[in-house]
């Protein structure tokens, strides 16, 4: 019995440490679970914060998803109007032995161009009424006589400050006289542009030798080149200066539209230039992208905010020197 008793004691003694160890392990398990739970609760906001701060990226460090708007941002756009406010006779033309006073007419060409260079003509192939002495011309203008006619220093429609629009503009334009609307449309940044080819012609009421036909034929021939030149300005904006967007026609893909020998009075554009042994004419081009129109509408080029002077000067023998005044205005959207 003594041996059995000793064995029982030994068994009882060895079981006690095992039970204590088991209890200790359970407590340790609770502690570990508690610590993991607290750590998870604390770290979840940090994980969300880190995820928000650092989007998923690929092996090149580029985002693998786009967190931007689901729709593209609308392009900047605005509606603009361009009016021909008036003009000034810096010097009358040389009439030779005829000794008549100047009478003038406009041949406006206006179009829209898209970023692909596609040109859509608007008012393109026509001319306005003639302004000068009456009754031989439709509209009386100028102060050379009491019946009109333009001489050096005259302005129209007002003698003083013809660049300032003091009269209501016409809306049947540009088939009427200044002040009149040449352009009114929506311009979208990097997508389209308006084009104005402004000219003023001396009218002598004699044969024009087909010069207007030659002029319009050349413009039609050069439409593709003009459209591509304008598209380059739409897609590759230039420095915001007037010379960047009021350009010689030759720089915009236009060729010489007519040739004229010296000393032959007839209807012709003012601004002829020497061409070999004769004289030729290439008009200027005013390009209205969104950026250039916005710039012009806010800038004073010497005669008022938004007023763009376009000057045509003949060689000395022809003597003509006229400035047209266009006003660019942004309209309420």
MOCOR-V589542 format. One record per backbone hydrogen bond with DSSP energy under -1.0 kcal/mol. NH is the residue of the N-H (numbers start at 1). CO is the residue of the C=O. E is the energy in kcal/mol with one decimal. If there is no record, write none. Layout:
[[NH CO E] [NH CO E]]
This chain:
[[5 1 -2.9] [6 2 -2.0] [7 3 -1.9] [8 4 -2.6] [9 5 -2.5] [10 6 -2.2] [11 7 -2.5] [12 8 -2.9] [13 9 -2.7] [14 10 -2.1] [15 11 -1.7] [16 12 -1.3] [18 14 -1.0] [19 15 -2.1] [20 16 -2.1] [21 17 -2.5] [22 18 -2.1] [23 19 -2.4] [24 20 -2.3] [25 21 -2.3] [26 22 -2.0] [27 23 -2.2] [28 24 -2.6] [29 25 -2.3] [30 26 -2.2] [31 27 -2.5] [32 28 -2.7] [33 29 -2.6] [34 30 -2.7] [35 31 -2.6] [36 32 -2.6] [37 33 -2.4] [38 34 -2.4] [39 35 -2.5] [40 36 -2.4] [41 37 -2.4] [42 38 -2.2] [43 39 -2.6] [44 40 -1.9] [47 43 -2.6] [48 44 -2.5] [49 45 -2.6] [50 46 -2.8] [51 47 -2.5] [52 48 -2.2] [53 49 -2.1] [54 50 -1.9] [58 62 -2.8] [61 58 -2.1] [64 56 -1.8] [78 187 -2.0] [80 185 -2.5] [81 329 -2.7] [82 183 -3.1] [83 327 -2.0] [84 180 -2.9] [85 325 -2.4] [87 156 -2.6] [88 323 -2.2] [89 154 -3.2] [90 88 -1.1] [90 321 -1.6] [91 321 -1.9] [94 318 -3.0] [98 95 -1.5] [99 96 -1.0] [102 150 -2.1] [104 131 -2.5] [105 201 -1.7] [109 197 -1.1] [110 123 -3.3] [111 195 -2.1] [112 120 -2.1] [113 193 -2.7] [114 118 -1.7] [115 191 -1.4] [117 114 -2.1] [120 112 -3.4] [122 110 -3.0] [128 106 -2.2] [131 104 -2.9] [132 139 -2.6] [134 147 -2.2] [137 133 -1.0] [139 130 -2.2] [141 132 -2.2] [144 149 -2.6] [148 145 -1.4] [149 141 -3.2] [150 102 -2.4] [153 89 -3.3] [154 151 -2.1] [156 87 -2.0] [164 161 -1.9] [166 164 -1.0] [170 179 -2.1] [180 84 -1.5] [181 170 -1.5] [182 82 -3.0] [183 82 -1.8] [185 80 -1.9] [187 78 -3.2] [189 76 -3.0] [191 188 -2.2] [192 188 -1.7] [193 113 -1.9] [194 288 -2.3] [195 111 -2.8] [196 286 -2.4] [197 109 -3.0] [201 105 -3.2] [202 268 -2.8] [203 103 -3.1] [211 208 -1.9] [214 210 -2.2] [215 211 -2.4] [216 212 -2.4] [217 213 -2.3] [218 214 -2.1] [219 215 -1.9] [220 216 -2.2] [221 217 -2.1] [222 218 -1.7] [223 220 -1.0] [226 222 -2.6] [227 223 -2.7] [228 224 -2.1] [229 225 -2.0] [230 226 -2.4] [231 227 -2.3] [232 228 -1.6] [234 230 -1.9] [235 231 -2.5] [236 232 -1.9] [241 239 -2.4] [245 242 -1.3] [246 242 -2.3] [247 285 -2.6] [249 283 -1.3] [251 248 -1.3] [252 249 -1.6] [254 249 -2.5] [257 281 -2.6] [260 279 -2.5] [268 202 -2.0] [270 200 -2.8] [273 280 -3.2] [275 278 -3.0] [278 275 -2.5] [279 260 -1.6] [280 273 -3.4] [285 247 -2.7] [286 196 -3.0] [287 245 -2.9] [288 194 -3.4] [293 289 -2.6] [294 290 -2.3] [295 291 -2.3] [296 292 -3.0] [297 293 -2.4] [299 296 -1.1] [306 299 -2.9] [307 304 -1.8] [308 326 -4.4] [310 324 -2.9] [312 322 -2.8] [314 320 -3.4] [318 315 -1.1] [319 315 -2.4] [321 91 -2.1] [322 312 -2.4] [323 88 -2.0] [324 310 -3.2] [325 86 -2.6] [326 308 -2.6] [327 83 -2.8] [328 306 -2.9] [329 81 -2.7] [331 79 -3.2]]
